[in-house]
Amino acid sequence: MQLEHLIDEALQEMDSSEGLRERSFRDAREIIRESKRAIQAMHRNEDALPHLEECRRLQKGMLSYLDQEPKGAVEDAMMELSEAFLLHALLDDGELPSAADLEVSTRAWLLGLADVPGEMRRRCLDLLRSGDVGEAELLLKKMEQVHDTLMRFDHPDAVLPIRRKQDVSRSVVERTRGDVTAAMVRR
């Protein structure tokens, strides 16, 4: 009977799929860690480029063995990577990388962008603490621009689960606007 041979082939294929799945989880965790290290470096005014470069190296390795659009943990990693690169560009007045530039899905790029206002608020608070109200005001304007562009998306969560992030962004921008305004009045 041929069944035993067919089952052996099916087992090999499933074992291979499981191995790729586990490898992608491990690689995704590393990308997330390195993205967070990059963001922490930006907040400490340290060089984030080595961390961003490591993110890209890890991502390229992952993309070399994935043959379908990333989902789950892999998409989360691409979202974190996007957040780190977008934040870096916004803080350095650089050119914003597109989803294609970062080799991520538009969905991961947008969800990463939606997390940027929270990190920008953190930078604004640091600037206010150091007395640099003018720079905080400029950063607030960028935050508002990011938030305004995010509000253009009104899609079902199955397509783009961004509504909660839009609400958080709105709150973050409003609180930051209040903090910057209070600092300007005091100045």
N, C-alpha and C positions, 0 to 999 in steps of 0.2 A: 504494500500500500504506500502511496506517495504522501500521505498525511504527515508522517514523521518528518520528512524532508521539508515540507512546506512550513511546518511549525518551527523547525530549526531556523529557517530563513527569517520568519516573522520575529522570533526571539532575538536574533542578531540585530534586526532593524530596530526593534523596540529598545534594546540595550544601547545601541548607538544614539538613538534619540534621547534617551535618558541621560547619557553621558554629556551630550551637547547642552541639554537643559541645565544640568548641574554646573557645567563649565561656564555657561552664560550667567548663571546666578552669581558665581564666584567673581567673574569679571565685572559684572554690574556693580557688585558691592565695592570693588576696588575703584571703579570710576566714581562712584558716589563719594567714597572717602577722599579721593584726590580732589574732586570738585569742591568739597567742603574745606579742604586744606587751602585751596586757592582762594576761596572767599575769605577765610580767616586771615590769610596773608594780606589780602587787600585791606581788610579792616585794621590791620596792624601797620599799614603803610610799608609792607615788605614786598619783595619781588614775587609776584604770583605766577610769572611765566613758567618756571620749572614745573609747577603743579599743573598748569594748563597744558603744557607740552606732554606731561605724563598721561593726562586724561586722553589726549588725542592718540598717543601711542597705544594705550589700552583699548580705546575705541576701535582703532584700525585693526587690532588683533581680533577683537570680537566680531567685527563686520566681516572679517575674512572667512569665518566659519558659519555665520548665520545665513540662511538662504531664504528667509521670509522676513516680513516687516516685524520689527521688534515689538513685543507685547510685555506686559507685566513688569518684572524687575528690570528687564533690559530697557524698556521705555522709560522707567523711572530714572535709570542711570543717564539716559540721553537727555532727560529733562534737567537733571542736576548739572550735567555738562553744559547744556545751553545756558542755564542760569549763570554759571560761573563765567562763561565767555561773554555773555551779554553785559553782565555787571562790570566786568573788566573794561569793556569798550565804553560803556557809559561813564565810568569813573575817570577814564583816561581821555575822554573826548575823541575816542577813536571811531572808526567805521564799524557799524553794527554788523556782525556776521549773520548771514541768512541761514535758514535751515539747510539749504544745499551746501553752503560753505562749511557748516559743522557736520554735514552728513548725518542729519537727524530728520525725523519726520516733522512736518509742519506742526502737528499736534504736540509733540515733545518740545519743540521750539517755543510754541505759544505758552505752554504750561510752565516752562522755565522762565519765560519773560514775565509771567504773572507773579512769580515769586520775587522778582527783582525789587519792587518797591519796598518790601520789608527790609531787604539788605541796604537799600539806599537810605531808609529811615535811620538805621543803625549808624550809618556814616554821618548823616545830618546831625544826630545827637552828639556824636564825637566832635564834629565841627563846632557845634554850639558850646559844648563844654570847654573847648579851647579858645572860644571867643571869636571864631571866624564866622560871623553871621552872614556876611556877603556870600561866601562860598556855600554855606548852608542854603541860602536863598536860591542860588543857581541850581543846586542839586534838587531842591524842592520843585523847581520848574521842570526839570527832567522827569522827576517822579510823576508830576501831573500829566506830562505828555504821555508817559508809558501807560498810566492809568486810563487816560482818555482813549487811547488806541485800543486798550483791552476791552473797553466797554462797547466796542463795535461788534463784539461777538455775542450772539444770542442763539446758540445751537443746543440741541438736546445733549444731555450728558453722555449718551452713547457715542456721540460724534466728538464732542469736546467738553469734558467735565471741568469747566472753568468758572462757573457761577460763584462758587464759594470763594475762589481766589479773587474774583472781582470784588466781592463784598469785603474781603480782608484788605485788598488794595485800597478801596475807598476809605475804609477806616484808618489805615496807615497814613494815607495822604492827608486826611482831615486832621488827624492828631499832629502830624508833622507841621502842617500849615499853622496850627495853633501854637506850637512850640517856637517856630521861626518868627511868627508875628509877635509873640510875647518877648522874644529876645530883641527884636527890632525896637519895640516900644521901650524896653529897658535901656537900650543903647542910646 
